[in-house]
Amino acid sequence: MSDRDQRLYDLTQPPSSVAYLREAWRRREFAILVPAQDLRAQNMGTALGQLWHLVNPALLVGVYFLIFGVVIDTSRGVENFLGFLIVGVVLFHLTQRVVLDAAVCISRNLGLIRSVQFPRILLPAATLNGQTAAFVPALVLAMAAVVATGERPSARWLVLPAVLAAQFMFNFGAALLVARIGASVPDLRQLLPHMFRLLFYASGVIFSVEAFVTSPAWRRAFALNPLYDVITCARWCLVGEPAGMSVVVGLLAWCVAMPVFGFAVFRRSEQRLGG
C-alpha cells in the first residue's frame, strides 16, 4: 500500500468550499425537483389553483394603482405610471417571497436535515428556484401589460435578462443569509414583513425618486438599496425610465457581494444547522 493510500483524513473536518460546492452541484436535482413538486402542490385547494401566481401580483398592482396613482397621485414625473408600477411591484414581490420563504427553509426541513447527510445549501437554493419559477408567469404577464400600456419592445429590452440574472444572484445571497439567521432566530419570520414594508417605500416602487427626492445625497443613498437598483434598471429596460451610473454600479456590486457574503455566513455554521 502506498503512502498516499495510508494517509489518514479527519472526517470531522468539513470539506473545502470547492469540494462542498462540487457536491452540491452533483445533487442539484434536489434543488430543482423538490420546488417543482411544491409549486404544483401550492393553491391546489383553491378555485383558481396555480392562477393565483398571476392573480396575486395583478391584484397588488391594481390596489397600488388605485391608492397611489389615483387617490394620492404619486405619478408625478412618470409618463407611464401604470407600467412603472407594474415593473416595481412584480420585481419587489419576487425578492420578498424568496427571502420570507428562505427564513423558514431550515426549520421546515429539520427532519430531513437530521436523517440525511447532504449540503444544506440545497435548501435555500430550492427555495430560490421554487419562488423564481412561480415568478416567471407573472413576469410574462407583466411584460404583456407593459406593452398594453403603450410601451413597445426596443433594444433596451435585451438587457432585461442581465438585470434579472443580477437579481437572481442577489436573491440567492439573501436567501443564504436569512436561512442561516432564521435557523437561530425563529422570530425573524415575524420581523421580516415589517422590514419589507419599510423597504417597499425605500425602493421607489410606487413613486419616482427623481421626481420626489430633490437632494442629490439622498438620491445616492437610494442607490445603496439593492432592490431600488434592480427595479430602476428594469424600468430603464421596459419603460425607459432613467437609471444613473450609481444605480448600475450598485446593482453589479450587490449581485457579486451578496452571494459571496451569504455563502460565507451560511457555510461557516452549517454543521450546527438543525442540531
ChimeraX commands (.cxc) that place a marker at each C-alpha (Angstrom):
marker #1 position 0.00,0.00,0.00 radius 0.5
marker #1 position 1.42,3.39,-0.97 radius 0.5
marker #1 position 1.95,6.30,1.39 radius 0.5
marker #1 position -0.92,8.08,-0.34 radius 0.5
marker #1 position -3.29,5.20,0.40 radius 0.5
marker #1 position -2.17,5.13,4.05 radius 0.5
marker #1 position -2.83,8.84,4.55 radius 0.5
marker #1 position -5.40,9.50,7.29 radius 0.5
marker #1 position -8.18,12.03,6.98 radius 0.5
marker #1 position -10.11,13.74,9.76 radius 0.5
marker #1 position -13.74,13.05,8.93 radius 0.5
marker #1 position -14.90,15.63,11.49 radius 0.5
marker #1 position -13.41,18.43,9.40 radius 0.5
marker #1 position -15.78,19.95,6.85 radius 0.5
marker #1 position -14.77,19.70,3.21 radius 0.5
marker #1 position -13.27,22.65,1.41 radius 0.5
marker #1 position -15.61,25.17,-0.17 radius 0.5
marker #1 position -14.71,23.88,-3.63 radius 0.5
marker #1 position -15.46,20.27,-2.67 radius 0.5
marker #1 position -18.65,21.39,-0.92 radius 0.5
marker #1 position -19.92,23.27,-3.98 radius 0.5
marker #1 position -18.96,20.34,-6.20 radius 0.5
marker #1 position -21.05,18.01,-4.02 radius 0.5
marker #1 position -23.97,20.46,-4.04 radius 0.5
marker #1 position -23.79,20.62,-7.84 radius 0.5
marker #1 position -23.77,16.82,-8.01 radius 0.5
marker #1 position -27.04,16.78,-6.06 radius 0.5
marker #1 position -28.56,19.77,-7.84 radius 0.5
marker #1 position -31.64,17.75,-8.85 radius 0.5
marker #1 position -32.86,18.16,-5.28 radius 0.5
marker #1 position -32.99,21.94,-5.67 radius 0.5
marker #1 position -34.94,21.53,-8.92 radius 0.5
marker #1 position -37.34,18.64,-8.39 radius 0.5
marker #1 position -38.43,19.48,-4.83 radius 0.5
marker #1 position -39.54,23.06,-5.59 radius 0.5
marker #1 position -41.24,21.81,-8.76 radius 0.5
marker #1 position -43.33,19.42,-6.65 radius 0.5
marker #1 position -44.05,22.15,-4.09 radius 0.5
marker #1 position -45.08,24.53,-6.86 radius 0.5
marker #1 position -47.61,22.03,-8.20 radius 0.5
marker #1 position -48.97,21.46,-4.70 radius 0.5
marker #1 position -49.46,25.14,-3.92 radius 0.5
marker #1 position -53.01,26.52,-4.10 radius 0.5
marker #1 position -54.39,23.11,-5.17 radius 0.5
marker #1 position -57.27,23.50,-2.71 radius 0.5
marker #1 position -58.38,26.84,-4.16 radius 0.5
marker #1 position -60.74,27.55,-7.04 radius 0.5
marker #1 position -58.12,29.32,-9.16 radius 0.5
marker #1 position -55.27,26.93,-8.30 radius 0.5
marker #1 position -51.98,27.89,-9.95 radius 0.5
marker #1 position -53.57,31.01,-11.42 radius 0.5
marker #1 position -53.00,32.66,-8.04 radius 0.5
marker #1 position -49.36,33.08,-9.09 radius 0.5
marker #1 position -50.72,35.52,-11.68 radius 0.5
marker #1 position -53.69,36.89,-9.75 radius 0.5
marker #1 position -51.73,37.95,-6.64 radius 0.5
marker #1 position -49.33,40.38,-8.35 radius 0.5
marker #1 position -52.15,41.64,-10.58 radius 0.5
marker #1 position -54.27,42.44,-7.52 radius 0.5
marker #1 position -51.32,44.17,-5.85 radius 0.5
marker #1 position -50.76,46.34,-8.90 radius 0.5
marker #1 position -54.48,47.19,-9.01 radius 0.5
marker #1 position -54.61,48.17,-5.35 radius 0.5
marker #1 position -51.44,50.26,-5.50 radius 0.5
marker #1 position -52.53,51.97,-8.72 radius 0.5
marker #1 position -55.89,52.89,-7.20 radius 0.5
marker #1 position -54.42,54.23,-3.96 radius 0.5
marker #1 position -51.17,55.81,-5.09 radius 0.5
marker #1 position -51.91,56.54,-8.75 radius 0.5
marker #1 position -55.47,57.82,-8.43 radius 0.5
marker #1 position -56.21,58.81,-4.82 radius 0.5
marker #1 position -52.80,60.07,-3.63 radius 0.5
marker #1 position -51.40,60.72,-7.13 radius 0.5
marker #1 position -47.74,59.76,-6.77 radius 0.5
marker #1 position -47.46,59.52,-10.55 radius 0.5
marker #1 position -45.70,62.89,-10.76 radius 0.5
marker #1 position -42.69,62.80,-13.07 radius 0.5
marker #1 position -43.64,59.44,-14.62 radius 0.5
marker #1 position -45.06,59.33,-18.13 radius 0.5
marker #1 position -46.32,55.74,-17.96 radius 0.5
marker #1 position -47.17,55.29,-14.29 radius 0.5
marker #1 position -49.05,52.00,-14.72 radius 0.5
marker #1 position -46.10,50.37,-16.49 radius 0.5
marker #1 position -43.75,51.96,-13.95 radius 0.5
marker #1 position -45.82,50.46,-11.12 radius 0.5
marker #1 position -46.12,47.01,-12.69 radius 0.5
marker #1 position -42.36,46.59,-13.01 radius 0.5
marker #1 position -41.71,47.76,-9.44 radius 0.5
marker #1 position -44.37,45.64,-7.78 radius 0.5
marker #1 position -43.56,42.39,-9.62 radius 0.5
marker #1 position -39.79,42.53,-9.05 radius 0.5
marker #1 position -40.10,43.64,-5.42 radius 0.5
marker #1 position -42.63,40.87,-4.80 radius 0.5
marker #1 position -40.18,38.25,-6.12 radius 0.5
marker #1 position -37.37,39.14,-3.71 radius 0.5
marker #1 position -39.82,39.44,-0.83 radius 0.5
marker #1 position -41.20,35.95,-1.42 radius 0.5
marker #1 position -37.72,34.42,-1.75 radius 0.5
marker #1 position -36.49,35.96,1.50 radius 0.5
marker #1 position -39.63,35.17,3.52 radius 0.5
marker #1 position -39.62,31.54,2.38 radius 0.5
marker #1 position -35.87,31.13,2.90 radius 0.5
marker #1 position -36.20,32.31,6.51 radius 0.5
marker #1 position -38.03,29.08,7.40 radius 0.5
marker #1 position -36.42,26.62,4.97 radius 0.5
marker #1 position -34.15,25.16,7.68 radius 0.5
marker #1 position -36.77,24.78,10.43 radius 0.5
marker #1 position -39.25,23.39,7.89 radius 0.5
marker #1 position -36.82,20.61,6.94 radius 0.5
marker #1 position -35.37,19.63,10.31 radius 0.5
marker #1 position -36.44,16.02,9.87 radius 0.5
marker #1 position -34.61,15.77,6.57 radius 0.5
marker #1 position -31.51,17.52,7.95 radius 0.5
marker #1 position -31.27,15.14,10.91 radius 0.5
marker #1 position -31.77,11.98,8.86 radius 0.5
marker #1 position -29.80,12.58,5.65 radius 0.5
marker #1 position -26.32,13.99,5.08 radius 0.5
marker #1 position -26.34,16.48,2.21 radius 0.5
marker #1 position -25.11,20.02,1.51 radius 0.5
marker #1 position -27.55,22.23,3.39 radius 0.5
marker #1 position -27.11,24.96,0.79 radius 0.5
marker #1 position -29.56,22.98,-1.33 radius 0.5
marker #1 position -32.43,24.05,0.94 radius 0.5
marker #1 position -32.21,27.83,0.31 radius 0.5
marker #1 position -31.31,27.03,-3.30 radius 0.5
marker #1 position -34.54,25.03,-3.64 radius 0.5
marker #1 position -36.47,27.93,-2.12 radius 0.5
marker #1 position -34.90,30.33,-4.61 radius 0.5
marker #1 position -35.66,28.06,-7.57 radius 0.5
marker #1 position -39.24,27.47,-6.50 radius 0.5
marker #1 position -40.12,31.12,-5.99 radius 0.5
marker #1 position -38.34,32.11,-9.20 radius 0.5
marker #1 position -40.28,29.50,-11.17 radius 0.5
marker #1 position -43.53,30.81,-9.68 radius 0.5
marker #1 position -42.44,34.31,-10.72 radius 0.5
marker #1 position -41.97,33.51,-14.43 radius 0.5
marker #1 position -45.70,33.59,-15.38 radius 0.5
marker #1 position -46.10,36.88,-13.52 radius 0.5
marker #1 position -43.11,38.31,-15.42 radius 0.5
marker #1 position -44.62,37.29,-18.76 radius 0.5
marker #1 position -47.94,38.85,-17.78 radius 0.5
marker #1 position -46.15,41.99,-16.57 radius 0.5
marker #1 position -44.32,42.41,-19.87 radius 0.5
marker #1 position -47.57,41.95,-21.78 radius 0.5
marker #1 position -49.24,44.52,-19.52 radius 0.5
marker #1 position -46.38,46.97,-20.10 radius 0.5
marker #1 position -46.92,46.61,-23.85 radius 0.5
marker #1 position -50.65,47.17,-23.29 radius 0.5
marker #1 position -49.85,50.48,-21.58 radius 0.5
marker #1 position -48.27,51.74,-24.79 radius 0.5
marker #1 position -44.64,50.66,-24.50 radius 0.5
marker #1 position -43.05,48.87,-27.43 radius 0.5
marker #1 position -40.15,46.39,-27.33 radius 0.5
marker #1 position -36.82,48.01,-28.10 radius 0.5
marker #1 position -33.11,47.22,-27.90 radius 0.5
marker #1 position -33.24,48.08,-24.18 radius 0.5
marker #1 position -35.40,45.02,-23.57 radius 0.5
marker #1 position -32.41,42.83,-24.48 radius 0.5
marker #1 position -30.70,44.00,-21.29 radius 0.5
marker #1 position -33.55,42.76,-19.07 radius 0.5
marker #1 position -32.21,39.16,-18.78 radius 0.5
marker #1 position -28.95,40.55,-17.36 radius 0.5
marker #1 position -30.90,42.59,-14.80 radius 0.5
marker #1 position -32.96,39.54,-13.82 radius 0.5
marker #1 position -29.79,37.45,-13.54 radius 0.5
marker #1 position -28.32,40.05,-11.20 radius 0.5
marker #1 position -31.48,39.94,-9.09 radius 0.5
marker #1 position -31.30,36.14,-9.04 radius 0.5
marker #1 position -27.75,36.27,-7.69 radius 0.5
marker #1 position -28.70,38.84,-5.07 radius 0.5
marker #1 position -31.73,36.77,-4.06 radius 0.5
marker #1 position -29.50,33.71,-3.68 radius 0.5
marker #1 position -27.16,35.51,-1.33 radius 0.5
marker #1 position -30.07,36.96,0.64 radius 0.5
marker #1 position -31.69,33.51,0.87 radius 0.5
marker #1 position -28.47,32.02,2.28 radius 0.5
marker #1 position -28.15,34.81,4.82 radius 0.5
marker #1 position -31.73,34.73,6.14 radius 0.5
marker #1 position -31.77,30.92,6.12 radius 0.5
marker #1 position -28.80,30.92,8.46 radius 0.5
marker #1 position -30.20,33.66,10.71 radius 0.5
marker #1 position -33.70,32.18,10.67 radius 0.5
marker #1 position -32.35,28.83,11.86 radius 0.5
marker #1 position -31.13,30.50,15.07 radius 0.5
marker #1 position -33.70,33.29,15.41 radius 0.5
marker #1 position -37.21,31.90,14.78 radius 0.5
marker #1 position -38.71,35.37,15.34 radius 0.5
marker #1 position -37.06,36.55,12.13 radius 0.5
marker #1 position -40.05,35.26,10.16 radius 0.5
marker #1 position -42.26,37.68,12.11 radius 0.5
marker #1 position -39.90,40.63,11.73 radius 0.5
marker #1 position -39.24,40.35,8.01 radius 0.5
marker #1 position -42.70,41.50,6.80 radius 0.5
marker #1 position -42.28,44.75,8.74 radius 0.5
marker #1 position -38.79,45.22,7.35 radius 0.5
marker #1 position -40.11,44.72,3.84 radius 0.5
marker #1 position -42.85,47.30,4.39 radius 0.5
marker #1 position -40.15,49.85,5.14 radius 0.5
marker #1 position -38.03,48.60,2.25 radius 0.5
marker #1 position -41.03,48.92,-0.06 radius 0.5
marker #1 position -41.08,52.68,0.34 radius 0.5
marker #1 position -37.28,52.91,0.27 radius 0.5
marker #1 position -37.18,51.15,-3.12 radius 0.5
marker #1 position -39.23,53.65,-5.10 radius 0.5
marker #1 position -41.84,51.04,-6.00 radius 0.5
marker #1 position -44.77,53.47,-6.03 radius 0.5
marker #1 position -43.11,56.80,-6.76 radius 0.5
marker #1 position -40.32,58.30,-8.82 radius 0.5
marker #1 position -37.27,59.08,-6.71 radius 0.5
marker #1 position -36.12,61.50,-9.41 radius 0.5
marker #1 position -39.36,63.47,-9.05 radius 0.5
marker #1 position -39.89,63.37,-5.28 radius 0.5
marker #1 position -36.34,63.36,-3.87 radius 0.5
marker #1 position -34.52,66.59,-4.63 radius 0.5
marker #1 position -31.39,66.10,-2.55 radius 0.5
marker #1 position -28.51,64.54,-4.55 radius 0.5
marker #1 position -27.19,62.95,-1.34 radius 0.5
marker #1 position -30.49,61.20,-0.68 radius 0.5
marker #1 position -30.66,60.02,-4.29 radius 0.5
marker #1 position -27.24,58.45,-3.90 radius 0.5
marker #1 position -28.49,56.85,-0.67 radius 0.5
marker #1 position -31.31,55.20,-2.62 radius 0.5
marker #1 position -28.68,53.66,-4.92 radius 0.5
marker #1 position -27.34,51.75,-1.89 radius 0.5
marker #1 position -30.62,49.80,-1.79 radius 0.5
marker #1 position -30.26,46.67,-3.98 radius 0.5
marker #1 position -33.98,46.45,-4.70 radius 0.5
marker #1 position -34.05,50.05,-5.86 radius 0.5
marker #1 position -31.14,49.25,-8.18 radius 0.5
marker #1 position -32.90,46.18,-9.62 radius 0.5
marker #1 position -36.22,47.94,-10.11 radius 0.5
marker #1 position -34.67,51.09,-11.60 radius 0.5
marker #1 position -32.57,49.12,-14.10 radius 0.5
marker #1 position -35.58,47.01,-15.08 radius 0.5
marker #1 position -37.67,50.14,-15.57 radius 0.5
marker #1 position -34.96,51.54,-17.82 radius 0.5
marker #1 position -35.25,48.38,-19.90 radius 0.5
marker #1 position -39.03,48.21,-20.13 radius 0.5
marker #1 position -40.46,51.72,-19.77 radius 0.5
marker #1 position -37.47,53.96,-20.48 radius 0.5
marker #1 position -37.09,55.47,-17.01 radius 0.5
marker #1 position -33.59,56.91,-16.34 radius 0.5
marker #1 position -31.00,54.81,-14.50 radius 0.5
marker #1 position -27.86,56.60,-13.31 radius 0.5
marker #1 position -24.40,55.11,-13.24 radius 0.5
marker #1 position -24.51,54.82,-9.43 radius 0.5
marker #1 position -27.55,52.55,-9.77 radius 0.5
marker #1 position -25.85,50.31,-12.35 radius 0.5
marker #1 position -22.67,50.07,-10.27 radius 0.5
marker #1 position -24.72,49.36,-7.16 radius 0.5
marker #1 position -26.56,46.51,-8.87 radius 0.5
marker #1 position -23.32,44.95,-10.11 radius 0.5
marker #1 position -21.76,45.24,-6.66 radius 0.5
marker #1 position -24.74,43.68,-4.90 radius 0.5
marker #1 position -25.05,40.74,-7.30 radius 0.5
marker #1 position -21.41,39.82,-6.60 radius 0.5
marker #1 position -21.03,40.73,-2.93 radius 0.5
marker #1 position -24.30,39.29,-1.59 radius 0.5
marker #1 position -23.81,35.67,-2.79 radius 0.5
marker #1 position -20.21,35.67,-1.51 radius 0.5
marker #1 position -21.20,37.10,1.87 radius 0.5
marker #1 position -24.28,34.89,2.19 radius 0.5
marker #1 position -22.30,31.76,1.34 radius 0.5
marker #1 position -19.56,32.64,3.84 radius 0.5
marker #1 position -22.08,33.14,6.66 radius 0.5
marker #1 position -24.11,30.04,5.78 radius 0.5
marker #1 position -21.09,27.78,5.28 radius 0.5
marker #1 position -19.37,28.85,8.48 radius 0.5
marker #1 position -22.06,27.44,10.75 radius 0.5
marker #1 position -23.67,24.81,8.54 radius 0.5
marker #1 position -22.62,21.94,10.80 radius 0.5
marker #1 position -24.78,23.40,13.59 radius 0.5
marker #1 position -27.91,23.78,11.48 radius 0.5
marker #1 position -30.66,21.52,12.70 radius 0.5
marker #1 position -28.59,20.35,15.62 radius 0.5
marker link #1:1,2 radius 0.2
marker link #1:2,3 radius 0.2
marker link #1:3,4 radius 0.2
marker link #1:4,5 radius 0.2
marker link #1:5,6 radius 0.2
marker link #1:6,7 radius 0.2
marker link #1:7,8 radius 0.2
marker link #1:8,9 radius 0.2
marker link #1:9,10 radius 0.2
marker link #1:10,11 radius 0.2
marker link #1:11,12 radius 0.2
marker link #1:12,13 radius 0.2
marker link #1:13,14 radius 0.2
marker link #1:14,15 radius 0.2
marker link #1:15,16 radius 0.2
marker link #1:16,17 radius 0.2
marker link #1:17,18 radius 0.2
marker link #1:18,19 radius 0.2
marker link #1:19,20 radius 0.2
marker link #1:20,21 radius 0.2
marker link #1:21,22 radius 0.2
marker link #1:22,23 radius 0.2
marker link #1:23,24 radius 0.2
marker link #1:24,25 radius 0.2
marker link #1:25,26 radius 0.2
marker link #1:26,27 radius 0.2
marker link #1:27,28 radius 0.2
marker link #1:28,29 radius 0.2
marker link #1:29,30 radius 0.2
marker link #1:30,31 radius 0.2
marker link #1:31,32 radius 0.2
marker link #1:32,33 radius 0.2
marker link #1:33,34 radius 0.2
marker link #1:34,35 radius 0.2
marker link #1:35,36 radius 0.2
marker link #1:36,37 radius 0.2
marker link #1:37,38 radius 0.2
marker link #1:38,39 radius 0.2
marker link #1:39,40 radius 0.2
marker link #1:40,41 radius 0.2
marker link #1:41,42 radius 0.2
marker link #1:42,43 radius 0.2
marker link #1:43,44 radius 0.2
marker link #1:44,45 radius 0.2
marker link #1:45,46 radius 0.2
marker link #1:46,47 radius 0.2
marker link #1:47,48 radius 0.2
marker link #1:48,49 radius 0.2
marker link #1:49,50 radius 0.2
marker link #1:50,51 radius 0.2
marker link #1:51,52 radius 0.2
marker link #1:52,53 radius 0.2
marker link #1:53,54 radius 0.2
marker link #1:54,55 radius 0.2
marker link #1:55,56 radius 0.2
marker link #1:56,57 radius 0.2
marker link #1:57,58 radius 0.2
marker link #1:58,59 radius 0.2
marker link #1:59,60 radius 0.2
marker link #1:60,61 radius 0.2
marker link #1:61,62 radius 0.2
marker link #1:62,63 radius 0.2
marker link #1:63,64 radius 0.2
marker link #1:64,65 radius 0.2
marker link #1:65,66 radius 0.2
marker link #1:66,67 radius 0.2
marker link #1:67,68 radius 0.2
marker link #1:68,69 radius 0.2
marker link #1:69,70 radius 0.2
marker link #1:70,71 radius 0.2
marker link #1:71,72 radius 0.2
marker link #1:72,73 radius 0.2
marker link #1:73,74 radius 0.2
marker link #1:74,75 radius 0.2
marker link #1:75,76 radius 0.2
marker link #1:76,77 radius 0.2
marker link #1:77,78 radius 0.2
marker link #1:78,79 radius 0.2
marker link #1:79,80 radius 0.2
marker link #1:80,81 radius 0.2
marker link #1:81,82 radius 0.2
marker link #1:82,83 radius 0.2
marker link #1:83,84 radius 0.2
marker link #1:84,85 radius 0.2
marker link #1:85,86 radius 0.2
marker link #1:86,87 radius 0.2
marker link #1:87,88 radius 0.2
marker link #1:88,89 radius 0.2
marker link #1:89,90 radius 0.2
marker link #1:90,91 radius 0.2
marker link #1:91,92 radius 0.2
marker link #1:92,93 radius 0.2
marker link #1:93,94 radius 0.2
marker link #1:94,95 radius 0.2
marker link #1:95,96 radius 0.2
marker link #1:96,97 radius 0.2
marker link #1:97,98 radius 0.2
marker link #1:98,99 radius 0.2
marker link #1:99,100 radius 0.2
marker link #1:100,101 radius 0.2
marker link #1:101,102 radius 0.2
marker link #1:102,103 radius 0.2
marker link #1:103,104 radius 0.2
marker link #1:104,105 radius 0.2
marker link #1:105,106 radius 0.2
marker link #1:106,107 radius 0.2
marker link #1:107,108 radius 0.2
marker link #1:108,109 radius 0.2
marker link #1:109,110 radius 0.2
marker link #1:110,111 radius 0.2
marker link #1:111,112 radius 0.2
marker link #1:112,113 radius 0.2
marker link #1:113,114 radius 0.2
marker link #1:114,115 radius 0.2
marker link #1:115,116 radius 0.2
marker link #1:116,117 radius 0.2
marker link #1:117,118 radius 0.2
marker link #1:118,119 radius 0.2
marker link #1:119,120 radius 0.2
marker link #1:120,121 radius 0.2
marker link #1:121,122 radius 0.2
marker link #1:122,123 radius 0.2
marker link #1:123,124 radius 0.2
marker link #1:124,125 radius 0.2
marker link #1:125,126 radius 0.2
marker link #1:126,127 radius 0.2
marker link #1:127,128 radius 0.2
marker link #1:128,129 radius 0.2
marker link #1:129,130 radius 0.2
marker link #1:130,131 radius 0.2
marker link #1:131,132 radius 0.2
marker link #1:132,133 radius 0.2
marker link #1:133,134 radius 0.2
marker link #1:134,135 radius 0.2
marker link #1:135,136 radius 0.2
marker link #1:136,137 radius 0.2
marker link #1:137,138 radius 0.2
marker link #1:138,139 radius 0.2
marker link #1:139,140 radius 0.2
marker link #1:140,141 radius 0.2
marker link #1:141,142 radius 0.2
marker link #1:142,143 radius 0.2
marker link #1:143,144 radius 0.2
marker link #1:144,145 radius 0.2
marker link #1:145,146 radius 0.2
marker link #1:146,147 radius 0.2
marker link #1:147,148 radius 0.2
marker link #1:148,149 radius 0.2
marker link #1:149,150 radius 0.2
marker link #1:150,151 radius 0.2
marker link #1:151,152 radius 0.2
marker link #1:152,153 radius 0.2
marker link #1:153,154 radius 0.2
marker link #1:154,155 radius 0.2
marker link #1:155,156 radius 0.2
marker link #1:156,157 radius 0.2
marker link #1:157,158 radius 0.2
marker link #1:158,159 radius 0.2
marker link #1:159,160 radius 0.2
marker link #1:160,161 radius 0.2
marker link #1:161,162 radius 0.2
marker link #1:162,163 radius 0.2
marker link #1:163,164 radius 0.2
marker link #1:164,165 radius 0.2
marker link #1:165,166 radius 0.2
marker link #1:166,167 radius 0.2
marker link #1:167,168 radius 0.2
marker link #1:168,169 radius 0.2
marker link #1:169,170 radius 0.2
marker link #1:170,171 radius 0.2
marker link #1:171,172 radius 0.2
marker link #1:172,173 radius 0.2
marker link #1:173,174 radius 0.2
marker link #1:174,175 radius 0.2
marker link #1:175,176 radius 0.2
marker link #1:176,177 radius 0.2
marker link #1:177,178 radius 0.2
marker link #1:178,179 radius 0.2
marker link #1:179,180 radius 0.2
marker link #1:180,181 radius 0.2
marker link #1:181,182 radius 0.2
marker link #1:182,183 radius 0.2
marker link #1:183,184 radius 0.2
marker link #1:184,185 radius 0.2
marker link #1:185,186 radius 0.2
marker link #1:186,187 radius 0.2
marker link #1:187,188 radius 0.2
marker link #1:188,189 radius 0.2
marker link #1:189,190 radius 0.2
marker link #1:190,191 radius 0.2
marker link #1:191,192 radius 0.2
marker link #1:192,193 radius 0.2
marker link #1:193,194 radius 0.2
marker link #1:194,195 radius 0.2
marker link #1:195,196 radius 0.2
marker link #1:196,197 radius 0.2
marker link #1:197,198 radius 0.2
marker link #1:198,199 radius 0.2
marker link #1:199,200 radius 0.2
marker link #1:200,201 radius 0.2
marker link #1:201,202 radius 0.2
marker link #1:202,203 radius 0.2
marker link #1:203,204 radius 0.2
marker link #1:204,205 radius 0.2
marker link #1:205,206 radius 0.2
marker link #1:206,207 radius 0.2
marker link #1:207,208 radius 0.2
marker link #1:208,209 radius 0.2
marker link #1:209,210 radius 0.2
marker link #1:210,211 radius 0.2
marker link #1:211,212 radius 0.2
marker link #1:212,213 radius 0.2
marker link #1:213,214 radius 0.2
marker link #1:214,215 radius 0.2
marker link #1:215,216 radius 0.2
marker link #1:216,217 radius 0.2
marker link #1:217,218 radius 0.2
marker link #1:218,219 radius 0.2
marker link #1:219,220 radius 0.2
marker link #1:220,221 radius 0.2
marker link #1:221,222 radius 0.2
marker link #1:222,223 radius 0.2
marker link #1:223,224 radius 0.2
marker link #1:224,225 radius 0.2
marker link #1:225,226 radius 0.2
marker link #1:226,227 radius 0.2
marker link #1:227,228 radius 0.2
marker link #1:228,229 radius 0.2
marker link #1:229,230 radius 0.2
marker link #1:230,231 radius 0.2
marker link #1:231,232 radius 0.2
marker link #1:232,233 radius 0.2
marker link #1:233,234 radius 0.2
marker link #1:234,235 radius 0.2
marker link #1:235,236 radius 0.2
marker link #1:236,237 radius 0.2
marker link #1:237,238 radius 0.2
marker link #1:238,239 radius 0.2
marker link #1:239,240 radius 0.2
marker link #1:240,241 radius 0.2
marker link #1:241,242 radius 0.2
marker link #1:242,243 radius 0.2
marker link #1:243,244 radius 0.2
marker link #1:244,245 radius 0.2
marker link #1:245,246 radius 0.2
marker link #1:246,247 radius 0.2
marker link #1:247,248 radius 0.2
marker link #1:248,249 radius 0.2
marker link #1:249,250 radius 0.2
marker link #1:250,251 radius 0.2
marker link #1:251,252 radius 0.2
marker link #1:252,253 radius 0.2
marker link #1:253,254 radius 0.2
marker link #1:254,255 radius 0.2
marker link #1:255,256 radius 0.2
marker link #1:256,257 radius 0.2
marker link #1:257,258 radius 0.2
marker link #1:258,259 radius 0.2
marker link #1:259,260 radius 0.2
marker link #1:260,261 radius 0.2
marker link #1:261,262 radius 0.2
marker link #1:262,263 radius 0.2
marker link #1:263,264 radius 0.2
marker link #1:264,265 radius 0.2
marker link #1:265,266 radius 0.2
marker link #1:266,267 radius 0.2
marker link #1:267,268 radius 0.2
marker link #1:268,269 radius 0.2
marker link #1:269,270 radius 0.2
marker link #1:270,271 radius 0.2
marker link #1:271,272 radius 0.2
marker link #1:272,273 radius 0.2
marker link #1:273,274 radius 0.2
marker link #1:274,275 radius 0.2
view
